[in-house]
Amino acid sequence: METTKFYVGLDVHKDSIAIAYAQSASREAPPRFLGTTRHSLISLTKALANLGSPSELNLCYEAGPCGYGLVRALRQRGYACEVIAPSRVARHPADRVKTDRRDALLLARLHRAGELTAIRIPEPEDEAIRDLVRTRADMVGEQRRARQRLRSFLLRQGHAYTGRRWGPKHELFLSKIQFEDPAHHIVFTEYRLAVRFATERVARIEDALRQQAAAWRWLPVVKALMTLRGISFLAAVTVVAELGDLRRFPQPRELMGYLGLVPSEYSSGNTQRRGGLTKTGNTHARRILIEAAWNYRFPARIGESLQPRLEGQPQSIIDLAWKAQLRLCPRFRRLRAKGLHQNKVCAAIARELSGFIWDIARQVRPA
């Protein structure tokens, strides 16, 4: 027997929350707007008390920059609350008016109809690891931009380096550069210091990530994924932190679709049109898999870097990782031999690699 009395849609902002509700007893009754309150749990629960007890309300709001603090606090107080994927909210293409009131009414109506897609709410510990992973990705981007600024400046001044950059030989090359104008020395020194600071910051974050992951409950899954070729510690942590419990995907095809690694399609009648990747879902995990797919262009083998990662793992996990190499390495070469562009080949390999990741992750239990 349904106990929900009202379906409530919340349009959440940093300063305010718009509240609308729809009666569950009458599916045809239009939703109503309750009002707008400030972004405060006390104010929100006080407004919701006018509708009924927490057991009689079913709440939802769109995911946004405010995070998951509100949904966790509401669940602790007995409210059934879900966070909705904004990209899955159906909006009429002719609707050119957008207000907080309309958004709340739309959420309440679609929530009652069961047409909303809820996202996974990570545990606070998992969210902390994910934030650390994303911080490292941001800092790697800052490091890349700092290096590019230094390279561009040296190129303008006629000091281009043709060897492998950022190694000992490159540092020796930089130390011998001289400029006639003192202003150029200042610019050069500032750029070098920026690169050094960015590099040290990335190293600090990686050390912190390894320390925090040592006590993480998903560490066994991380170590199991590291048996796959191209999946290092940082790559495995990123995949697990972004995707969470892979057992929530009943089939590997659902994981592939979630990662946006399946081709888009627009077919009608006798016409079938397929385009590039949908690129929906989690971009961080998809990027890691695309980068890992490049490693399968070489013949299948267990190299010096992969062998230590296999130690201590169950034989079933090792067999799956080797099976991935036996399938993906020849497939990479066959697709390239057909003349397919290397980026499309990597996408195809990454899609199949996600299936092996799904299979391995489902066999390992968190600590």
C-alpha positions, 0 to 999 in steps of 0.5 A: 500500500502506498504511503506517499501523500505528496511528491515534492519537487525542490529547486535548490540554489545556494540562497533559496529553495523553491518548493512544489508538490503534487498529490499522489492520490490524484494523478490528474491534479496539477502540482501546486507551488508551496513557496520559497524558503531560504537554503536552510534545513530548519526552514525547509523542514518547517515548510515541509511540515505543512504538507505532512510527516516525513513518511508521507513525502517523497522529495527530489531535486536536481544535482548541482553545485550545492552537493549532497549535504541536503539529501543526506540531512533530509534522509537522516530526518526520515525523508525519502529524497532523491537527487535527479540527473538534470540531463534526464529531465524532459523539458518541452522544446517550446518552453522559453520561460524558466523560473524557480517556480516552474522548475519546482512544479516540473520536478513535482509532476515528473516525480509523481509520474516516475519519469525522473532518473535518480543518481547514485549518492556516494558515501562521504568517504567515497566522495572525499576520495573522488574530490581528491582524484578530481583535484589531482586532475585539475592540478595536472591541467594547471601543470600542463598549462604552466609548461606550455607557457614556458615552452611558448616563451622559449620558442619566441626567444629562439630557444626551442628544445627538440628532445624529451622535455621535463627530464634531467637533460631538459633541466640542464638545457634550461639552466644554461639559457641566457638572455640579453635583456634582464626583463627576459630573465625575470619572465623566464625565472617566473615561468620556471618557478611556476612549472616547478611549483605545479609539479611539486603540487601534483606530486603532493596530491598523488602522495596524499591520494595513495595514503588515503586510499590505503584505508579505503574500503574499495582498495581491493577493487582498485588492486584487482583492476590494476591487473589490467594492462594500462590501468595503473594505480591512479587510473584504477582509483579514478575509475572506482572513485567515479563509478562507485559500486559497479555491481549496480550495473546489471549488464556490462552494456549498461556500464558502456552506455553510462560511460558514453562509449556507445555510438549515437543513433538517429534512425527512423523508418527504413533509415538508419544513421549512427554517429560518434560516441554519445559521450554521456555520463562520467567524463573522468572515467571515460578519459581514463579508459580511452588512455588505457586503450592505447596500451593494447596496440602492442602484443599481449604480454606481461611486462615488468611494470604489470608483473608486480600488480598481479601478485596477491590477486586471485587466479580468476582475476589474473585470468580475466586480465590476461583474457582481456589482453588476448582479445583486445591486443589483436583486435586493436591491430585488426581494426587498424589494418582495416584503415579505421582511424586510431581514435575510433579504434581506441574508443572501440577498445575502451568500450570492450575494456569497460566490460572486463572492468565490470566483470572484475569489479563484480568479483571483488568485495569491498573491505 
